[in-house]
Each structure stands twice: as C-alpha cells, then as structure tokens.
Amino acid sequence: MMLEQKITDFLEALSSKEPVPGGGGASAAVGAFASALGMMVANLTAGKKTYAAVEEEILETKERLLTLQKELIRLTDEDAKAFAPLSRAYGLPRETEEEKAERARIMEAALYEASRVPLQIMQTVRQVMELLRILGEKGSRIAISDVGVGILFAQAALEGASLNIYINTRLMQEKEQAAKLNAEADALIREARTLKEEIYLAVLEKIR
C-alpha cells in the first residue's frame, strides 16, 4: 500500500509526473491523518480520572477511527487502481465508428469507477468528522487544538475528493448517473461544511 511507504516516498511519488497517486489518493491520505489526530486525542483522554465518565465512549470512538483510518489507507490505493483504466481509455484508437463506440463504452465505465472511489473517500471522511465532534465535546482539553486540526484536514480531504468526482462526471454520457453522483457529493459537502464550522468554532472558543 502506498501509505505504508515512508511519508517522504509517498510525497516523492505524489510530486512526480506519474498520474498516480494524485489528488484523490492525497485526499484519502489527508483523511487518514485526520483520523490519526482523533485517535491521538482519544489516547490522551483514556485512562485519565477526569474523563472516567466518558472512558467507554472515548475508547469506542478510537476503535471506530482506527477502522476508518484503515479504510482510507485502502482507498488511497483504490483511487490509483480506479484511475488506471481511465488513463488507458484516453489512449484508445478512435479512427473508425466501431473504435469510437468501443472507446466511448470503455470510457463511460472508467469514468464511473474513477468517480465512485472518491465518493467512498468522501463518505468515509464524513464519518471521521462525526467522531471528531465527539472528541471535541468530550476529549481531553489539553489536546483540543488537535481536534481543530483534524477537522480542518477532514474538510480538505472531503472537498478535495469531490473534485475528482466533478472532473469525471462532466465527461460522462449517462447524464442521469452523473447527476446522481454530483448530488451525493454536493450533499456531503453541505453537511461537512456545517459540521466543520461547528467543531472548529467550538475548538476556538475553548482555546482562545
């Protein structure tokens, strides 16, 4: 998996002229960092007498974040796999009508798959954000700023992934399918922006 490399190796691959990893994989990686920040807050909270009343919920939140982090690491690779067929499709011949039709068929399937994975990234990050809200409300006050950093990372990851949906759906011939994907992405962005603002402002109120 790409995120099992050293961070410097991943960054080197990301900055190269190779098409993958790209913005989708980077978004998933940033989402994984958001989850990791939440886990750190949970670890700094668990076992402290001050937070004994919420210990069970904090530990459960940490486990859920770990599951989501693993999923985002997996999606970093899935995004690269999904882009490969699309990259190949762009190079298919289109001299004859038969070639054009075959290329269009392959392109449509590849565009859908290249949109589906970023949508999964968005959905996964959205769940991370809900858990960060719990930690912002009940986690250790000494680590509350890390909840703020985490929610900013999560918002960037979610909206970053959405761009990989929009750039593909605009090329899809099946407009109904494209509109459905766009609508799902739009809804997630609206929800996430509201949640991010709520959590971020609550963090600011506690640390300023």
N, C-alpha and C positions, 0 to 999 in steps of 0.2 A: 504494500500500500504506500501511496505517495507520502502520507503524513507520518509513516514510520521512518522516513529518512530524517537526517538532521535537518533542522529548520533552514540552515544555510543552503543545503542541497535543494530543498523544495523551492526556496527563493530563486536559486540559480536557474532551475527548470522553468519557473514561472516567468522569469525575465528573458528567457531565450526566444528565438524566433519560431520555436515549435508551437503548434496550435494548442497543445495541451501540456500541462494544466493551463487553464485560462480563468476568465472571470467567474465562471460557475464553480470551479474547483476551489478558487481562492475564497469565494463566499462561504462555501461549506467549511473551509478551514477556519475562517474567522468565526463562524458559528460554533465550531468546536472549542475555540478559545473562550468564547462567551460562556459556554458550559463549564469549562475548566475553572473560570473565575468564580462561578457559582459554587462549584464543588469546594474551592478553597475557603469560601465564606462559611460553608456548611462545616468543614473540618475545624475551622476556628471557633465555631459555635458549639459543636457537640462536645459533651464532657464537661462543660462549664456549669457550675451550680446556678449561676444567674439565669441560665436558659434551660434548666432542668424540665420545666413545664412543657417546653416545645421540642425536647430532645427527639422524641419518636418521629415527629413530623419533619424535623431537620434531617434526620438520617434517611428517611424515606425520600425526601427531596434530593439528597445527594445521590442515592441509588438511581433515581429516575434521570438525573442529569448525566450520570455515567452512561446509562443506556443510550441517551440521546447523543452524547458525545461520540460513542462508538458508531452510531448510525451516520453521523455527519462525516466521520472519517471514511466510512464505506462510500458515502455519496460523493466524496472528493474523487474517488476512483471511478465511480459510476458515471459521473459527469464526463470524464475523459473518454470512457468507453462509448458513451452515447454520442459524442461528437465525431468519433472516428468514421462511422458510416456516412454522416453528413458531409464530412470533408471529402470522402471518396466520391460521393454523389455529384459534387460540383464538377468533378473532372470527367464524368461520363460523356461519351460521344452524343451528339445531337444533330447529326447530318441528315438522317432520314426521318420520316414520320414515325416509324417504328422505334427508332432510337430515342426520339423526343418523348414519345409516350412512355417508354420504359424508364427513361431518366426522371420524368415527372412522377411516376409511381413510386420509384425508389426515394426521390427527394421528399415526397409527402410523408412517407413513413419515417424517414430520418429526421425531418423537421419536428414531427410529433414527439419522437423519442427524445430528441435534444431539448424539447420543452418540458417534457414530463419530469425529468430528473431535477431540473431547477425548481419545479413546483414542489417536489418532495423536500428539497432543501428548505424552501420557504415554510412548509408545514412543520418541519422538524424544529426549525429555529423558533417558530411561533410558540411551540411547547416549551422551549428553553426559557422564553420570555416570561411565561406564566410562573415558572419555578423561581426565576429571579425576583418576581414580585413577592413571593413568599419569603425569600431570604431578605429582601429589603424591609419587610414588615417585622420579621421575627429573628433575623440573624444577628450576629454579634455587631455591636455598634462600632467597634474598632476596625471592622472590615467593610463598613457600609459603602465606602467610596468604591470598593471593588465591584459591588452590585451596580453602581453607576457606570463604571467602565464596561461591565458585562452587558448592560442593556444597550449601550451605545454600539458595542461590537455586534450585538444581535440585530439591531436595527439595520446596520450597514450590511450585514450578511443577508438579511431577508430582502432588502431592496436591491442589493447587488444581484442576487439570484433572479429577481424579477426581470432584469434587463435581458437576461439570456432567454427568457420566455418571449418577451415582446419582439426581439430581433428575429426570432424564428417564426412566430405566428403570423407576422406581416407577410411572409412569403408563402404561407400555406394556401392551397387552393380550396380546401374544405373550410370555408369561412365560418360555418357553424361550430366546428370543432375549435377553430382558432378563437372565436368569440368566447367559448366556454372556458378555455384556458386563461384568456385575458381576464375574464370576470373573476375567476378564482384568485388570480394573482392580485387584482385590484382590491378584492375584499380582504385578503390577508394584509395588504399594505395599510388599508384603512384601520384595521384592528390593531396592527402593530404600532402604528404611529400614535394612536391613542394610549396604548399601553406603555410605550416608551416614554411618552411625555409624563404620564402619571408616575412612573417609577423614578425617572430621572429627577423630576421636581421634588419628589419625596426625599430622595437622597440629598439633594442640595439643601433642603430645609433642615436636615439633620446635621449637616457638616459645616454650614456657614454661620 
